[in-house]
Amino acid sequence: MSNVKTAAAYGTFRYTISVFLERVLQFIAIVNMIVLFIPGLNPARISGIIGKNVSLFTCGISWSVLTQNMGRAFNQGWISRTAMAVVFGSGIITIIAVLFVLINVFMMLGNLKLKNKGVYRKMVNEYKQYDPEELVHNWYLEEAKRAYEFELQRSGAK
C-alpha cells in the first residue's frame, strides 16, 4: 500500500510542477507581448538616430517611422539602408514570433492534447523570437566596424 501512496503523491507533485511551469510560460509570453509596445525596451535601437519613441512593434510595422530623420545619415554613409532593412525584417520576425507564442499560450489553456502541442511549439517559437535580436547585433557590429574603417580612411591613418 505504501507504493500506491508514493505513486499518487508523485503524480500530484508532477502535476503541480507542470501547472507551475505552464503559468510561468504564460507569464513570460504576456511580458513579451507588453515589451513589444514599450519604446524604452526596444532592442532594435541600434543607433541614436532611431527615435526614442519607436517601439519594437513600430520597427516591424512602419518603415517610414523607422527611417524618419535618417536622410543625412544615409547620404553620408553613417548608416546603410541594408542595416535598417535588417532591423525592419527582424522586427517583423519578432512580431510574428510573439504572435505564435501567444497562440500557443492560448492553446495551453485548452484540453490535454492542445496543452502538449502548445508547450512544444512555444519552446520552438521562443528560440525563433530571440534569433532576430542576435542577427541585429551581428549587423550592428559589422556596421560599427565599417564606420570605424571609414573614419580611419577619411582621416588618412592606416
C-alpha positions in Angstrom: 0.0 0.0 0.0 2.9 2.4 0.6 3.8 2.1 -3.1 0.3 3.2 -4.1 0.6 6.3 -1.9 4.0 7.1 -3.2 2.9 6.8 -6.8 -0.2 9.0 -6.2 2.0 11.6 -4.4 4.5 11.6 -7.2 1.7 12.1 -9.7 0.3 15.0 -7.8 3.7 16.6 -7.4 4.4 16.2 -11.1 1.0 17.7 -12.0 1.8 20.7 -9.6 5.1 21.3 -11.2 3.6 21.1 -14.7 0.9 23.6 -13.8 3.5 25.9 -12.3 5.7 25.8 -15.4 2.7 26.4 -17.6 1.9 29.5 -15.6 5.5 30.7 -15.9 5.5 30.2 -19.7 2.2 32.1 -19.9 3.5 35.0 -17.8 6.7 35.2 -20.0 4.5 35.3 -23.2 2.4 38.1 -21.8 5.5 40.1 -20.8 7.0 39.5 -24.3 3.8 41.0 -25.8 4.0 44.0 -23.5 7.7 44.6 -24.3 6.7 44.9 -28.0 5.0 48.2 -27.2 7.4 49.8 -24.7 9.9 52.1 -26.6 12.4 52.1 -23.8 12.9 48.4 -24.1 13.4 48.3 -27.9 16.4 46.1 -28.7 16.2 47.3 -32.3 17.5 50.8 -31.4 21.0 50.2 -32.9 21.5 53.9 -33.4 20.7 57.1 -31.6 19.1 58.3 -34.8 16.2 55.9 -34.4 13.7 57.9 -32.4 13.3 57.3 -28.7 9.5 56.9 -29.1 9.8 54.0 -31.6 8.8 50.6 -30.1 9.8 47.2 -31.5 6.3 46.9 -32.8 6.7 50.1 -34.8 10.1 49.0 -36.1 8.5 45.9 -37.6 5.4 47.7 -39.0 6.4 51.1 -40.3 9.4 51.6 -42.5 8.8 55.4 -42.7 8.7 55.9 -38.9 11.8 53.7 -38.5 13.9 55.7 -41.1 12.4 59.1 -40.2 15.2 61.7 -39.9 17.8 59.4 -41.4 18.2 61.1 -44.8 21.6 62.7 -44.0 22.8 59.5 -42.2 22.0 57.5 -45.3 23.6 60.1 -47.7 26.8 60.4 -45.5 27.1 56.6 -45.2 26.8 56.6 -41.4 24.1 54.0 -41.5 23.4 51.8 -44.5 20.0 51.1 -45.8 20.8 47.4 -45.5 21.2 47.7 -41.8 17.8 49.4 -41.5 16.3 46.7 -43.7 17.7 44.1 -41.3 16.2 46.0 -38.3 12.8 46.2 -40.1 12.9 42.5 -41.1 13.9 41.5 -37.6 11.1 43.5 -36.2 8.6 41.7 -38.5 10.0 38.3 -37.5 9.9 39.1 -33.8 6.3 40.3 -34.0 5.3 37.1 -35.8 7.1 35.0 -33.2 5.4 36.8 -30.3 2.0 36.2 -32.0 2.8 32.5 -32.4 3.8 32.3 -28.8 0.6 34.0 -27.7 -1.4 31.5 -29.8 0.5 28.7 -28.1 -0.3 30.1 -24.7 -4.0 30.1 -25.6 -3.6 26.5 -26.8 -2.2 25.6 -23.4 -5.4 26.7 -21.8 -7.3 24.0 -23.7 -7.6 20.3 -23.2 -4.6 18.0 -22.6 -3.9 17.4 -26.3 -3.7 21.2 -27.0 -1.7 21.8 -23.9 1.0 19.3 -25.0 1.2 20.8 -28.5 1.2 24.3 -27.1 4.2 23.7 -24.8 6.3 22.1 -27.5 5.5 24.8 -30.1 6.2 27.5 -27.5 9.7 26.2 -26.9 10.5 26.3 -30.6 9.0 29.8 -31.1 10.9 31.2 -28.1 14.1 30.3 -29.9 12.8 31.9 -33.2 11.9 35.0 -31.3 15.3 35.7 -29.9 17.2 34.8 -33.0 16.5 38.1 -34.8 18.0 40.1 -32.0 21.2 38.2 -32.5 21.0 39.0 -36.2 20.6 42.7 -35.5 23.5 42.6 -33.0 25.8 41.0 -35.7 24.8 43.6 -38.3 25.4 46.3 -35.7 29.0 45.0 -35.1 29.6 44.9 -38.9 28.3 48.4 -39.4 30.4 49.7 -36.5 33.5 48.1 -38.0 32.7 49.6 -41.4 32.1 53.0 -39.9 35.4 52.8 -38.0 37.3 51.8 -41.2 35.6 54.7 -43.0 36.8 57.1 -40.3 40.3 55.8 -40.5 40.3 56.0 -44.3 38.9 59.6 -44.1 41.5 60.7 -41.6 44.3 59.2 -43.6 45.5 56.9 -40.8 46.1 53.2 -41.5 
